[in-house]
Amino acid sequence: KIYIHLGINELGGNNDDIIAQYQRLIDLIREKQPDAYIILQAVMAVSRSYASNPRFAVENVNALNARIEALAVDDHFRFIDVNEWLGDEEGYLRPEMTFDGCHLYGSGYEEWAQWLLENAGWLGIP
C-alpha cells in the first residue's frame, strides 16, 4: 500500500500540469511495484483566513481534488479525502489543527496517521 499526499504549492496554477505530474508518479510506482495498492489522498484545504488568497480558495482545492480522484481508475487505486477529518462544515482547515493556516501542528500529523489507520479499512484493500 502506497499513500500519496501532495501539498498545495502549485494550486492556482494549471491543474492539467499538476495532474500530469501525478500521473508520472503513478506510472513510476506501477512500473516499480505493479501489485501495489495506491491510495491517493486529497489535497488538504487551508484555513478560512489563508483562503482569502484566491489561489487557495476552497473551490480551487475541490476542483483539483476531483481531478486527483479521477486518477483512481482501477481496483489497485483508492481515493481518500483527508478534508473529511481536517475540514470544518464549509471545507476549510479547522483552526485548531494549524499554526499558520496551511500546515498542521506536529500533533496533527500523528492524528492524521491515526485517522488513516482507523478509516482506511473501508477502502476494501486486502
N, C-alpha and C positions, 0 to 999 in steps of 0.2 A: 504494500500500500504506500503510495506516494502522495503526500498532501502538497498542493501548490497554493501559495497565497502570495500575491504580489501587491505592492503598495500603490499609492495614488499619484506618484510623482509625475507621470505622463498624462494624468487626467486633464481633460480640456484640450488635448492635442487631437490627433487623428486616431479615432478608435480603430480604423482599419489597420493602421500600423501596429497598434498595441496588440490586436488580435493576431496579426501575422507573427509577432514575436512569441505570443503564447503558443501558436501552432508549431513554430520551430522548436520550442522547448518540448512540447508534447511529442513531436516526431522523433526528437533525440531520445527521449525516455523510452518510447515504443521500440526504437532501434536497439537500445542497450538492454532494456528489460521488457520484452514483448508480453510477458504474462502479468505484469504489474497492474494493479488497480490504481487509477489516477483520480484523486479527489481534488477537484478544482474548488477553491474557496472564493467566495465573493470578495471584491474589493471592499475594505472597511470604510464605512461612512465617516464623516468628520462631525465635529460639534456644530451646533447652530451658529455660533459666532465665527468659526472658521469657514463655514459655508457661506458667509457673507461675501466671500470672494466667489464670483460666478463660476469660476473654473471648478470649484469643489461643491457645487450645488448638488443636492440630493438627486435631482433629475439626471445629472451627468453620471453620478455614481450608479444609479439604477440602469441607465442606458448601457453603460459598459458591462455591468454585471449580467444583463440579459444576453449580451454578446458572448461573454465568457461561458454562461450556462449553455448556450447553443453549441459550444465545443464538445460537450459531453455526449458524444454521438453513438456510443455502443455500450455493451454490457461491462466493459472494463473502465467505464468512466462514471463519476458521480459529481454532482454539484451540491455544495452545501453553503448556505447563506449565513455567514457569521453575524450579519446585522440583525438577525432574529434575536440574538442574545445580546449583542452590544448596543443595539439601537433603541431609541425611545419610540413612542407611538407614531411619530412623524418621520422616522427614519434617520434621525441624527444620532451621532455617537453620544451616549449618555455622559453628562458632565463628570460624574463621579468616577468614570473609567479613565479619564485623561488629564494630563497636567498641562497640555498645550493646545488641546482641541483636535489633535491629529494622532498623537502617539499615546499608547496605553501606559499607565503606571506599570512598574515592574510586576506587581502582584497581578495585574490584569492578564499578563501572558500566562501565568500559572493557571488562572481561572479559565482562560481560553482553552488551554490544553485539557483541563478537566472537562470543560463543556464538550469538546470534541470527543473525548473518551465516552462521555455519557450519552451523546446524541448521535454518534456515527453508526450506532447499531442499526438504525432504521434504513441505512444505506443499502442493506442487503448484500454486503460483501462477505464472502466466506473467510 
